[in-house]
């Protein structure tokens, strides 16, 4: 995402993958990405996973109510249970409100 | 980072690496990491880079004043110029104040 308006809600998800069920995980990740894009107030995301299985995904929401609605979406909640069961050994999630934002591109 | 107190400042840095000067970049990244750890109010960071050269680093600060002091640190500012010149093709930076935080670990 480029420069964000102040007040945008960022949801920072940092997760360590297990070493199994890559296929199931990839399918779920694709589904959740597609579903999140349909949610009210969804603005976009940035996502990276390293070779050691540590990943950071930041999703951006117009309001905290929008971010909470996505948290409480039934399909998302059910996938989260599968994540705890099979795909992750550890995760942290931080919800944070944007106060300043910059974007730079090589000329 | 595990569960963070509300009011923690997160600095979300999303950057696309160029394909050259890996060595200079790695040296600078190590130096900046060591220097940031010595700054007042530094709480920690999470950092991942993918095989395509896209990276996300989130650093955590006790206060916005601490985050700004690091932004304005002379060595950091000088490395930032080198980053624009040699190591990055694009980056976004979002400063955001934590409102909720969770941590989960497989039992």
Backbone of each chain as ProteinMPNN parsed JSONL, in Angstrom:
{"seq_chain_A": "XXXXXXXXXXXXXXXXXXXXXXXXXXXXXXXXXXXXXXXXXXXXXXXXXXXXXXXXXXXXXXXXXXXXXXXXXXXXXXXXXXXXXXXXXXXXXXXXXXXXXXXXXXX", "coords_chain_A": {"N_chain_A": [[0.839, -1.195, 0.0], [0.453, 2.255, -0.731], [0.868, 5.652, 0.373], [-1.022, 6.17, 3.277], [-4.175, 7.338, 4.555], [-4.383, 9.206, 7.616], [-5.633, 7.613, 10.522], [-6.362, 5.291, 9.292], [-6.757, 1.799, 9.867], [-4.37, -0.516, 10.743], [-3.626, -3.935, 10.588], [-1.444, -5.987, 11.953], [0.025, -8.95, 11.344], [1.96, -11.486, 12.488], [3.499, -14.437, 11.875], [4.61, -17.75, 12.522], [5.059, -20.396, 10.427], [4.152, -23.874, 10.513], [5.9, -26.866, 9.402], [4.343, -28.454, 7.822], [1.578, -29.472, 5.622], [1.523, -27.61, 3.423], [-0.005, -27.339, 1.148], [-2.731, -27.279, 1.913], [-2.601, -25.008, 3.488], [-1.879, -23.035, 1.588], [-4.12, -23.04, -0.054], [-6.107, -22.182, 1.735], [-5.088, -19.656, 2.376], [-5.265, -18.307, -0.049], [-8.041, -18.347, -0.426], [-8.881, -16.841, 1.833], [-7.69, -14.408, 1.317], [-9.066, -13.63, -0.993], [-11.644, -13.484, 0.064], [-11.368, -11.512, 2.038], [-10.952, -9.274, 0.499], [-13.492, -8.691, -0.323], [-14.721, -7.538, 1.802], [-16.404, -4.931, 3.639], [-14.779, -1.822, 3.855], [-12.222, -2.802, 3.526], [-8.931, -2.108, 2.56], [-6.543, -3.008, 1.51], [-3.491, -5.025, 1.372], [-0.2, -5.946, 2.589], [2.2, -8.449, 2.215], [4.578, -10.822, 3.231], [6.616, -13.728, 3.146], [9.293, -15.413, 4.638], [12.106, -17.646, 3.952], [12.458, -19.224, 6.143], [9.95, -19.645, 7.083], [8.75, -17.721, 8.607], [6.313, -15.218, 8.597], [5.0, -12.005, 7.665], [2.057, -10.243, 7.562], [0.328, -7.394, 6.696], [-2.727, -5.94, 6.96], [-5.051, -3.473, 5.804], [-7.517, -1.238, 6.909], [-10.528, 0.68, 6.695], [-11.802, 1.488, 9.034], [-11.917, 0.794, 12.593], [-14.15, -0.648, 13.253], [-14.655, -1.983, 10.843], [-12.385, -3.627, 10.701], [-12.822, -5.232, 12.937], [-15.203, -6.475, 12.2], [-14.293, -8.13, 10.156], [-12.55, -9.759, 11.62], [-14.506, -11.121, 13.072], [-15.9, -12.467, 11.153], [-17.573, -15.388, 10.122], [-16.4, -17.423, 8.396], [-13.765, -16.665, 8.415], [-13.136, -16.896, 11.116], [-13.362, -19.638, 11.406], [-11.323, -20.579, 9.751], [-9.218, -19.538, 11.172], [-9.171, -21.165, 13.424], [-8.345, -23.55, 12.213], [-5.822, -22.716, 11.478], [-4.544, -22.435, 13.96], [-4.577, -25.054, 14.683], [-3.15, -26.472, 12.688], [-1.342, -24.951, 11.001], [0.241, -22.976, 12.135], [2.855, -22.291, 14.5], [3.227, -20.268, 16.182], [1.941, -17.022, 16.713], [1.636, -13.431, 16.512], [-0.506, -10.649, 16.83], [-1.178, -7.373, 16.039], [-3.153, -4.562, 16.367], [-3.321, -1.399, 14.998], [-3.474, 2.143, 14.792], [-3.042, 4.288, 12.108], [-0.899, 7.067, 12.076], [0.963, 8.577, 10.692], [2.193, 8.53, 7.342], [4.139, 7.451, 4.584], [5.361, 7.38, 1.239], [7.637, 6.201, -1.139], [9.197, 6.233, -4.272], [11.511, 5.059, -6.615], [12.883, 7.344, -8.867]], "CA_chain_A": [[0.0, 0.0, 0.0], [1.159, 3.535, -0.727], [0.585, 6.546, 1.506], [-2.341, 5.889, 3.848], [-4.747, 8.427, 5.344], [-4.375, 9.068, 9.076], [-6.846, 6.965, 11.007], [-6.45, 3.935, 8.736], [-6.426, 0.75, 10.83], [-3.46, -1.554, 10.232], [-3.633, -5.168, 11.372], [-0.115, -6.557, 11.726], [-0.042, -10.366, 11.723], [3.297, -12.068, 12.378], [3.211, -15.841, 12.17], [5.574, -18.79, 12.165], [4.404, -21.568, 9.857], [4.673, -25.223, 10.714], [6.528, -27.345, 8.171], [3.486, -29.382, 7.085], [0.332, -29.044, 4.978], [1.699, -26.419, 2.587], [-1.076, -27.251, 0.149], [-3.93, -26.805, 2.61], [-2.359, -23.634, 3.894], [-1.901, -22.167, 0.412], [-5.513, -22.95, -0.489], [-6.819, -21.332, 2.708], [-4.582, -18.278, 2.275], [-5.848, -17.74, -1.264], [-9.464, -18.124, -0.145], [-9.053, -15.75, 2.804], [-7.325, -13.176, 0.631], [-10.187, -13.28, -1.875], [-12.801, -13.116, 0.895], [-11.103, -10.237, 2.724], [-11.118, -8.197, -0.493], [-14.916, -8.374, -0.489], [-15.279, -7.0, 3.038], [-16.524, -3.471, 3.724], [-13.687, -1.112, 4.506], [-10.906, -3.379, 3.211], [-8.169, -1.194, 1.702], [-5.435, -3.7, 0.853], [-2.561, -5.685, 2.287], [1.178, -6.249, 2.214], [2.46, -9.754, 2.797], [5.869, -11.427, 2.891], [7.052, -14.866, 3.957], [10.697, -15.753, 4.439], [12.395, -19.062, 3.709], [12.374, -19.93, 7.426], [8.549, -19.844, 7.427], [8.188, -16.569, 9.322], [5.599, -14.337, 7.677], [4.33, -10.808, 8.171], [1.004, -9.716, 6.701], [-0.33, -6.213, 7.241], [-3.917, -5.549, 6.193], [-5.423, -2.084, 6.075], [-8.972, -1.119, 7.004], [-10.995, 2.061, 6.805], [-12.17, 1.798, 10.423], [-11.758, -0.306, 13.525], [-15.358, -1.486, 13.138], [-14.446, -2.855, 9.675], [-11.388, -4.645, 11.067], [-13.472, -6.161, 13.869], [-16.18, -7.276, 11.451], [-13.516, -9.176, 9.481], [-12.14, -10.687, 12.694], [-15.657, -11.912, 13.513], [-16.528, -13.155, 10.011], [-17.588, -16.823, 10.463], [-15.419, -18.228, 7.65], [-12.438, -16.274, 8.873], [-12.966, -17.489, 12.446], [-13.177, -21.08, 11.26], [-9.966, -20.772, 9.219], [-8.287, -19.226, 12.256], [-9.05, -22.388, 14.219], [-7.496, -24.478, 11.458], [-4.463, -22.177, 11.563], [-3.978, -22.815, 15.264], [-4.496, -26.502, 14.746], [-2.267, -27.12, 11.707], [-0.417, -24.187, 10.161], [1.111, -22.046, 12.843], [3.371, -22.645, 15.822], [3.22, -19.05, 16.997], [1.663, -15.758, 16.027], [1.268, -12.211, 17.222], [-1.355, -9.775, 16.029], [-1.259, -6.036, 16.619], [-4.035, -3.625, 15.671], [-2.705, -0.086, 15.242], [-4.075, 3.221, 14.006], [-2.004, 5.038, 11.391], [-0.807, 8.503, 12.395], [1.744, 9.198, 9.617], [2.429, 7.549, 6.292], [4.978, 7.974, 3.514], [5.585, 6.462, 0.121], [8.746, 6.68, -1.962], [9.434, 5.395, -5.46], [12.715, 5.507, -7.347], [12.497, 8.144, -10.053]], "C_chain_A": [[0.875, 1.246, 0.0], [0.79, 4.345, 0.513], [-0.859, 6.341, 1.977], [-2.871, 7.125, 4.573], [-4.581, 8.154, 6.845], [-5.702, 8.477, 9.517], [-7.099, 5.607, 10.376], [-6.056, 2.929, 9.821], [-5.532, -0.288, 10.152], [-3.531, -2.747, 11.174], [-2.362, -5.931, 11.001], [-0.132, -7.986, 12.256], [1.316, -10.995, 11.438], [3.174, -13.525, 12.793], [4.321, -16.761, 11.681], [4.813, -20.017, 11.677], [5.007, -22.856, 10.405], [5.301, -25.684, 9.393], [5.602, -28.27, 7.384], [2.229, -28.722, 6.513], [0.473, -27.731, 4.219], [0.52, -26.219, 1.652], [-2.36, -26.708, 0.769], [-3.798, -25.353, 3.024], [-2.488, -22.684, 2.702], [-3.334, -21.967, -0.086], [-6.295, -22.005, 0.434], [-6.382, -19.871, 2.576], [-5.187, -17.577, 1.062], [-7.326, -17.419, -1.054], [-9.686, -16.924, 0.773], [-8.695, -14.405, 2.181], [-8.499, -12.702, -0.241], [-11.398, -12.805, -1.063], [-12.586, -11.757, 1.575], [-11.313, -9.063, 1.767], [-12.58, -7.793, -0.695], [-15.512, -7.69, 0.74], [-15.372, -5.476, 2.997], [-15.31, -2.877, 4.429], [-12.308, -1.702, 4.288], [-10.173, -2.467, 2.234], [-7.021, -1.883, 0.971], [-4.565, -4.401, 1.868], [-1.162, -5.754, 1.71], [1.535, -7.535, 2.913], [3.79, -10.317, 2.302], [6.073, -12.656, 3.756], [8.498, -15.199, 3.616], [10.904, -17.249, 4.315], [12.335, -19.888, 4.989], [10.925, -20.096, 7.895], [7.936, -18.728, 8.259], [7.534, -15.636, 8.304], [5.064, -13.115, 8.391], [3.306, -10.393, 7.128], [0.395, -8.508, 7.403], [-1.541, -5.927, 6.364], [-4.391, -4.195, 6.701], [-6.928, -1.943, 5.931], [-9.377, 0.324, 7.222], [-11.29, 2.434, 8.259], [-11.942, 0.57, 11.297], [-12.981, -1.23, 13.479], [-15.223, -2.451, 11.949], [-13.457, -3.98, 10.012], [-12.004, -5.688, 12.006], [-14.494, -7.049, 13.164], [-15.472, -8.411, 10.703], [-13.007, -10.217, 10.483], [-13.279, -11.646, 13.046], [-16.383, -12.628, 12.371], [-16.457, -14.671, 10.245], [-16.55, -17.661, 9.706], [-13.993, -17.932, 8.103], [-12.148, -16.908, 10.238], [-12.683, -18.991, 12.34], [-11.783, -21.402, 10.696], [-8.92, -20.493, 10.295], [-8.096, -20.444, 13.156], [-8.16, -23.418, 13.522], [-6.037, -24.031, 11.524], [-3.79, -22.559, 12.866], [-3.728, -24.316, 15.329], [-3.332, -27.041, 13.899], [-1.129, -26.257, 11.157], [0.562, -23.305, 10.895], [1.628, -22.656, 14.146], [3.285, -21.442, 16.754], [2.711, -17.895, 16.137], [1.398, -14.629, 17.003], [0.416, -11.389, 16.278], [-1.491, -8.437, 16.756], [-2.179, -5.179, 15.749], [-3.537, -2.221, 16.007], [-3.262, 0.946, 14.277], [-2.989, 4.112, 13.418], [-2.07, 6.525, 11.749], [0.001, 9.265, 11.345], [2.045, 8.123, 8.592], [3.181, 8.206, 5.136], [5.107, 6.924, 2.43], [6.68, 7.051, -0.759], [8.984, 5.685, -3.105], [10.644, 5.952, -6.186], [12.289, 6.21, -8.63], [12.955, 7.432, -11.326]], "O_chain_A": [[1.915, 1.282, 0.657], [0.447, 3.792, 1.558], [-1.791, 6.339, 1.174], [-2.089, 7.883, 5.147], [-4.634, 7.005, 7.282], [-6.756, 8.794, 8.965], [-7.943, 4.848, 10.851], [-5.134, 3.176, 10.599], [-5.891, -0.86, 9.123], [-3.501, -2.594, 12.395], [-2.226, -6.448, 9.892], [-0.284, -8.213, 13.456], [1.766, -11.034, 10.293], [2.791, -13.823, 13.925], [4.885, -16.585, 10.601], [4.024, -20.605, 12.416], [6.195, -22.926, 10.718], [5.24, -24.973, 8.389], [6.024, -28.826, 6.37], [1.87, -27.596, 6.861], [-0.365, -26.84, 4.356], [0.097, -25.093, 1.391], [-2.994, -25.802, 0.227], [-4.744, -24.571, 2.928], [-3.138, -21.644, 2.805], [-3.714, -20.867, -0.488], [-7.044, -21.145, -0.028], [-7.208, -18.961, 2.654], [-5.571, -16.41, 1.132], [-7.804, -16.357, -1.453], [-10.563, -16.096, 0.526], [-9.32, -13.388, 2.481], [-8.87, -11.529, -0.222], [-12.083, -11.856, -1.443], [-13.513, -10.954, 1.674], [-11.788, -7.999, 2.166], [-12.871, -6.698, -1.174], [-16.681, -7.304, 0.726], [-14.527, -4.81, 2.398], [-14.874, -3.372, 5.468], [-11.321, -1.173, 4.802], [-10.724, -2.093, 1.198], [-6.572, -1.403, -0.069], [-4.847, -4.384, 3.066], [-0.964, -5.635, 0.5], [1.21, -7.708, 4.088], [4.084, -10.29, 1.107], [5.754, -12.649, 4.945], [8.874, -15.259, 2.445], [9.982, -18.031, 4.547], [12.179, -21.107, 4.936], [10.686, -20.625, 8.981], [6.749, -18.77, 8.585], [8.129, -15.307, 7.278], [4.717, -13.171, 9.571], [3.638, -10.213, 5.956], [-0.005, -8.591, 8.564], [-1.401, -5.699, 5.162], [-4.169, -3.822, 7.853], [-7.536, -2.443, 4.984], [-8.657, 1.094, 7.858], [-11.052, 3.57, 8.668], [-11.794, -0.546, 10.799], [-12.857, -2.443, 13.646], [-15.633, -3.608, 12.042], [-13.673, -5.137, 9.651], [-11.734, -6.882, 11.879], [-14.634, -8.228, 13.489], [-15.993, -9.524, 10.626], [-13.036, -11.417, 10.21], [-13.05, -12.831, 13.287], [-17.374, -13.321, 12.605], [-15.38, -15.188, 10.539], [-15.892, -18.514, 10.302], [-13.14, -18.817, 8.165], [-11.044, -17.396, 10.479], [-11.871, -19.537, 13.087], [-11.146, -22.371, 11.109], [-7.868, -21.131, 10.328], [-6.981, -20.721, 13.6], [-7.331, -24.07, 14.156], [-5.129, -24.857, 11.615], [-2.625, -22.955, 12.887], [-2.775, -24.774, 15.959], [-2.615, -27.946, 14.326], [-0.052, -26.781, 10.873], [1.598, -22.926, 10.348], [0.934, -23.43, 14.805], [3.273, -21.594, 17.975], [3.032, -17.818, 14.951], [0.997, -14.84, 18.147], [0.601, -11.435, 15.062], [-1.868, -8.382, 17.927], [-1.994, -5.092, 14.535], [-3.353, -1.894, 17.179], [-3.492, 0.662, 13.102], [-2.13, 4.623, 14.136], [-3.132, 7.147, 11.728], [-0.234, 10.453, 11.122], [2.142, 6.943, 8.929], [2.909, 9.346, 4.759], [4.975, 5.727, 2.684], [6.661, 8.238, -1.086], [8.969, 4.469, -2.912], [10.782, 7.164, -6.352], [11.441, 5.719, -9.375], [12.731, 7.934, -12.428]]}, "seq_chain_B": "XXXXXXXXXXXXXXXXXXXXXXXXXXXXXXXXXXXXXXXXXXXXXXXXXXXXXXXXXXXXXXXXXXXXXXXXXXXXXXXXXXXXXXXXXXXXXXXXXXXXXXXXXXX", "coords_chain_B": {"N_chain_B": [[7.754, -9.794, 18.332], [5.881, -10.182, 21.272], [2.722, -9.843, 22.947], [1.755, -6.481, 22.957], [1.795, -3.412, 24.846], [-1.023, -1.18, 24.854], [-0.811, 1.828, 23.007], [1.803, 1.594, 22.314], [4.143, 2.437, 19.775], [4.153, 1.484, 16.463], [6.274, 1.025, 13.718], [5.937, 0.56, 10.48], [7.624, -0.76, 7.88], [7.879, -1.176, 4.535], [9.526, -2.545, 1.911], [10.98, -2.704, -1.324], [13.726, -4.386, -2.47], [16.56, -3.516, -4.506], [18.395, -5.373, -7.008], [21.085, -5.333, -6.603], [24.275, -4.899, -4.832], [24.175, -6.523, -2.444], [25.907, -7.083, -0.385], [26.776, -4.618, 0.72], [24.3, -3.715, 1.532], [23.555, -5.667, 3.452], [25.501, -5.249, 5.389], [24.916, -2.621, 6.208], [22.317, -3.004, 7.166], [22.717, -4.678, 9.36], [24.297, -2.984, 10.945], [22.445, -0.881, 11.396], [20.445, -2.2, 12.751], [21.779, -2.907, 15.126], [22.357, -0.35, 16.075], [19.81, 0.761, 16.399], [18.845, -0.725, 18.5], [20.083, 0.424, 20.633], [18.753, 2.749, 21.103], [16.784, 5.127, 22.96], [13.693, 3.983, 24.221], [13.319, 1.991, 22.35], [11.757, -1.047, 21.561], [11.79, -3.421, 20.168], [11.799, -5.561, 17.182], [10.211, -6.958, 14.236], [11.016, -8.786, 11.379], [10.994, -9.627, 7.968], [12.1, -10.968, 4.863], [11.205, -11.699, 1.56], [11.772, -14.058, -1.173], [11.565, -12.664, -3.504], [12.598, -10.228, -2.922], [11.017, -8.383, -1.646], [10.428, -6.821, 1.412], [9.301, -6.707, 4.819], [9.539, -4.822, 7.677], [8.822, -4.352, 11.007], [9.138, -2.093, 13.517], [9.13, -1.393, 17.034], [8.172, 1.018, 19.417], [8.408, 2.903, 22.447], [7.232, 5.402, 22.584], [5.901, 8.037, 20.477], [7.668, 10.156, 20.312], [10.102, 8.865, 20.768], [10.232, 7.235, 18.466], [10.396, 9.224, 16.508], [12.803, 10.416, 17.22], [14.599, 8.425, 16.524], [14.136, 8.304, 13.778], [15.28, 10.774, 13.159], [17.898, 10.454, 13.827], [21.303, 11.047, 13.117], [23.051, 9.096, 11.851], [21.223, 7.204, 11.001], [19.69, 8.718, 9.246], [21.567, 9.19, 7.277], [22.104, 6.635, 6.304], [19.626, 6.11, 5.288], [19.565, 7.767, 3.057], [21.465, 6.444, 1.501], [20.053, 4.104, 1.101], [17.926, 4.944, -0.546], [19.41, 5.614, -2.722], [20.755, 3.27, -3.546], [19.714, 0.728, -2.614], [16.965, 0.327, -2.586], [13.988, 0.154, -4.55], [11.497, 0.993, -4.097], [9.554, 2.114, -1.384], [7.298, 2.005, 1.429], [6.198, 3.59, 4.379], [4.65, 3.348, 7.429], [3.457, 4.821, 10.306], [2.042, 3.819, 13.291], [-0.273, 3.606, 15.977], [-0.571, 1.309, 18.54], [-3.55, -0.335, 19.412], [-4.776, -2.712, 20.153], [-3.592, -5.964, 21.048], [-2.322, -9.236, 20.574], [-1.117, -12.488, 21.454], [-0.122, -15.698, 20.548], [0.724, -19.022, 21.205], [1.664, -22.267, 20.244], [0.589, -24.932, 22.214]], "CA_chain_B": [[7.294, -9.238, 19.601], [4.647, -10.729, 21.81], [1.654, -8.873, 23.212], [2.284, -5.126, 23.184], [0.888, -2.501, 25.552], [-1.693, -0.141, 24.062], [-0.048, 3.067, 22.955], [3.083, 1.324, 21.656], [4.204, 2.941, 18.4], [4.713, 0.546, 15.49], [6.729, 1.654, 12.474], [5.818, -0.505, 9.484], [8.465, -0.369, 6.738], [7.701, -2.165, 3.469], [10.496, -2.074, 0.925], [11.435, -3.589, -2.4], [15.17, -4.287, -2.692], [17.163, -3.655, -5.826], [19.084, -6.667, -7.107], [22.536, -5.197, -6.454], [24.927, -4.508, -3.565], [23.691, -7.289, -1.293], [26.882, -7.041, 0.701], [26.667, -3.306, 1.357], [23.007, -3.656, 2.2], [23.576, -6.522, 4.644], [26.351, -4.575, 6.385], [24.155, -1.473, 6.722], [21.16, -3.494, 7.921], [23.247, -5.148, 10.642], [24.677, -1.79, 11.717], [21.261, -0.126, 11.806], [19.761, -2.993, 13.762], [22.539, -2.751, 16.375], [22.218, 1.04, 16.542], [18.423, 1.004, 16.84], [18.689, -1.362, 19.815], [20.641, 1.303, 21.681], [18.0, 4.007, 21.19], [15.773, 5.2, 24.017], [12.322, 3.651, 23.831], [13.254, 0.873, 21.393], [11.199, -2.237, 22.212], [12.076, -4.635, 19.413], [11.336, -5.524, 15.789], [9.959, -8.175, 13.479], [11.492, -8.487, 10.036], [10.965, -10.749, 7.021], [12.263, -10.639, 3.442], [10.867, -12.794, 0.67], [12.74, -14.353, -2.22], [11.44, -11.653, -4.556], [13.238, -8.99, -2.496], [10.108, -7.547, -0.867], [10.637, -7.003, 2.847], [8.526, -5.943, 5.793], [10.122, -4.718, 9.011], [8.028, -3.553, 11.934], [9.843, -1.812, 14.777], [8.194, -1.002, 18.094], [8.754, 2.098, 20.219], [7.618, 3.234, 23.623], [6.463, 6.634, 22.337], [6.115, 8.655, 19.177], [8.891, 10.964, 20.41], [11.223, 7.933, 20.581], [10.271, 6.853, 17.048], [10.873, 10.385, 15.742], [14.227, 10.619, 17.514], [15.321, 7.446, 15.691], [14.025, 8.827, 12.399], [16.156, 11.932, 12.982], [19.28, 10.127, 14.207], [22.133, 11.374, 11.944], [23.529, 7.913, 11.1], [20.068, 6.589, 10.37], [19.327, 9.57, 8.103], [22.561, 9.034, 6.223], [21.869, 5.312, 5.725], [18.385, 6.22, 4.507], [19.941, 8.321, 1.751], [22.099, 5.356, 0.748], [18.97, 3.188, 0.73], [17.229, 5.502, -1.712], [20.355, 5.676, -3.828], [21.313, 1.996, -4.005], [19.176, -0.552, -2.142], [15.516, 0.192, -2.712], [13.295, 0.752, -5.698], [10.222, 1.514, -3.627], [9.175, 1.752, -0.022], [6.241, 2.706, 2.16], [6.427, 3.578, 5.819], [3.447, 3.76, 8.149], [3.584, 4.908, 11.759], [0.697, 3.506, 13.778], [-0.33, 3.435, 17.432], [-1.223, 0.034, 18.869], [-4.765, -0.242, 20.23], [-5.024, -4.06, 20.682], [-2.466, -6.832, 20.726], [-2.536, -10.62, 20.997], [-0.004, -13.382, 21.192], [-0.556, -17.089, 20.682], [1.825, -19.981, 21.045], [1.171, -23.643, 20.278], [0.857, -25.544, 23.527]], "C_chain_B": [[5.999, -9.917, 20.009], [3.603, -9.639, 21.991], [2.239, -7.514, 23.604], [1.304, -4.299, 23.998], [0.214, -1.539, 24.563], [-0.866, 1.131, 24.135], [1.361, 2.868, 22.422], [3.031, 1.866, 20.228], [4.86, 1.884, 17.514], [5.097, 1.324, 14.23], [6.844, 0.542, 11.442], [6.558, -0.053, 8.226], [8.396, -1.498, 5.708], [8.56, -1.717, 2.301], [10.857, -3.145, -0.085], [12.913, -3.337, -2.644], [15.489, -4.252, -4.168], [17.864, -5.018, -5.869], [20.592, -6.529, -6.904], [22.966, -4.761, -5.059], [24.337, -5.204, -2.348], [24.601, -7.135, -0.088], [26.802, -5.712, 1.463], [25.361, -3.18, 2.124], [23.021, -4.453, 3.5], [24.387, -5.868, 5.761], [25.569, -3.428, 7.039], [22.991, -1.937, 7.595], [21.595, -3.968, 9.306], [23.623, -3.97, 11.54], [23.451, -1.053, 12.252], [20.475, -0.883, 12.878], [20.45, -2.801, 15.123], [22.352, -1.348, 16.947], [20.808, 1.302, 17.08], [18.207, 0.407, 18.235], [19.215, -0.505, 20.963], [19.796, 2.554, 21.895], [16.992, 3.969, 22.347], [14.39, 4.814, 23.473], [12.197, 2.547, 22.808], [12.776, -0.39, 22.107], [11.508, -3.528, 21.478], [11.624, -4.49, 17.97], [11.02, -6.923, 15.291], [10.327, -7.869, 12.041], [11.506, -9.746, 9.179], [11.28, -10.212, 5.634], [11.977, -11.878, 2.617], [11.89, -12.955, -0.441], [12.694, -13.354, -3.375], [12.017, -10.295, -4.136], [12.307, -8.021, -1.781], [10.305, -7.854, 0.616], [9.668, -6.176, 3.661], [9.276, -5.983, 7.117], [9.201, -3.851, 9.851], [8.871, -3.348, 13.181], [8.861, -1.184, 15.757], [8.9, -0.055, 19.053], [7.812, 2.47, 21.347], [6.727, 4.446, 23.371], [6.756, 7.147, 20.945], [7.378, 9.513, 19.184], [10.131, 10.079, 20.21], [11.352, 7.523, 19.109], [10.804, 7.998, 16.192], [12.36, 10.646, 15.987], [15.077, 9.649, 16.688], [15.271, 7.852, 14.213], [15.066, 9.919, 12.157], [17.604, 11.674, 13.391], [20.179, 10.319, 12.974], [22.614, 10.152, 11.151], [22.392, 7.211, 10.367], [19.667, 7.388, 9.124], [20.304, 9.365, 6.941], [22.415, 7.67, 5.528], [20.599, 5.335, 4.865], [18.666, 6.795, 3.117], [20.596, 7.248, 0.875], [21.054, 4.357, 0.264], [18.231, 3.666, -0.507], [18.114, 5.442, -2.95], [20.62, 4.293, -4.418], [20.453, 0.771, -3.734], [17.695, -0.755, -2.377], [15.01, 0.781, -4.027], [11.995, 1.423, -5.247], [10.106, 1.211, -2.141], [7.99, 2.572, 0.466], [6.571, 2.593, 3.639], [5.171, 4.126, 6.5], [3.743, 3.734, 9.645], [2.184, 4.734, 12.339], [0.741, 3.159, 15.262], [-1.172, 2.207, 17.781], [-2.427, 0.267, 19.79], [-5.144, -1.6, 20.845], [-3.876, -4.953, 20.255], [-2.682, -8.209, 21.336], [-1.295, -11.431, 20.686], [-0.457, -14.806, 21.448], [0.614, -18.012, 20.386], [1.239, -21.382, 21.141], [1.565, -24.289, 21.613], [1.81, -26.728, 23.373]], "O_chain_B": [[5.133, -10.187, 19.177], [3.603, -8.638, 21.275], [3.106, -7.422, 24.473], [0.093, -4.468, 23.853], [0.813, -1.14, 23.564], [-0.299, 1.469, 25.174], [2.05, 3.84, 22.111], [2.004, 1.768, 19.556], [5.978, 1.443, 17.78], [4.341, 2.167, 13.747], [7.732, -0.308, 11.519], [6.165, 0.922, 7.584], [8.803, -2.628, 5.979], [8.352, -0.633, 1.755], [11.016, -4.32, 0.246], [13.315, -2.223, -2.98], [14.799, -4.864, -4.984], [17.911, -5.727, -4.863], [21.312, -7.52, -7.022], [22.162, -4.325, -4.234], [24.036, -4.562, -1.342], [24.153, -7.067, 1.057], [26.765, -5.691, 2.694], [25.316, -2.616, 3.217], [22.552, -3.971, 4.532], [24.008, -5.925, 6.931], [25.562, -3.284, 8.261], [22.709, -1.341, 8.634], [20.926, -3.695, 10.303], [23.312, -3.955, 12.731], [23.419, -0.649, 13.415], [19.914, -0.28, 13.793], [19.792, -2.563, 16.136], [22.205, -1.179, 18.157], [20.639, 1.983, 18.092], [17.474, 0.969, 19.049], [18.833, -0.693, 22.118], [20.097, 3.346, 22.788], [16.428, 2.922, 22.666], [13.981, 5.265, 22.403], [11.083, 2.19, 22.426], [13.327, -0.763, 23.142], [11.493, -4.605, 22.073], [11.127, -3.437, 17.569], [11.486, -7.925, 15.834], [9.987, -6.802, 11.53], [11.972, -10.799, 9.613], [10.802, -9.143, 5.253], [12.446, -12.972, 2.933], [12.762, -12.107, -0.63], [13.659, -13.214, -4.127], [11.941, -9.326, -4.891], [12.741, -6.953, -1.35], [10.341, -9.017, 1.017], [9.262, -5.087, 3.254], [9.607, -7.058, 7.617], [8.842, -2.743, 9.45], [9.274, -4.313, 13.829], [7.893, -0.534, 15.363], [10.045, -0.273, 19.45], [6.591, 2.367, 21.226], [5.608, 4.518, 23.877], [7.733, 6.747, 20.311], [8.081, 9.591, 18.176], [11.094, 10.491, 19.562], [12.459, 7.471, 18.573], [11.576, 7.773, 15.26], [13.086, 11.047, 15.077], [16.152, 10.014, 16.211], [16.268, 7.746, 13.499], [15.663, 9.986, 11.083], [18.443, 12.572, 13.311], [19.859, 9.812, 11.899], [22.59, 10.165, 9.921], [22.569, 6.693, 9.265], [19.346, 6.813, 8.083], [19.909, 9.367, 5.774], [22.583, 7.567, 4.313], [20.521, 4.658, 3.84], [18.078, 6.362, 2.126], [20.326, 7.152, -0.322], [21.153, 3.829, -0.844], [17.945, 2.881, -1.411], [17.639, 5.247, -4.069], [20.703, 4.143, -5.637], [20.451, -0.155, -4.545], [17.215, -1.888, -2.37], [15.54, 1.769, -4.535], [11.467, 2.304, -5.926], [10.527, 0.143, -1.695], [7.722, 3.673, -0.017], [7.158, 1.606, 4.082], [4.699, 5.219, 6.185], [4.225, 2.732, 10.174], [1.248, 5.42, 11.928], [1.67, 2.505, 15.736], [-2.326, 2.088, 17.372], [-2.335, 0.966, 20.799], [-5.751, -1.652, 21.914], [-3.257, -4.724, 19.216], [-3.16, -8.337, 22.463], [-0.528, -11.108, 19.78], [-1.106, -15.085, 22.457], [1.381, -17.802, 19.446], [0.415, -21.657, 22.013], [2.707, -24.199, 22.062], [2.157, -27.374, 24.362]]}, "name": "protein", "num_of_chains": 2, "seq": "XXXXXXXXXXXXXXXXXXXXXXXXXXXXXXXXXXXXXXXXXXXXXXXXXXXXXXXXXXXXXXXXXXXXXXXXXXXXXXXXXXXXXXXXXXXXXXXXXXXXXXXXXXXXXXXXXXXXXXXXXXXXXXXXXXXXXXXXXXXXXXXXXXXXXXXXXXXXXXXXXXXXXXXXXXXXXXXXXXXXXXXXXXXXXXXXXXXXXXXXXXXXXXXXXXXXXX"}
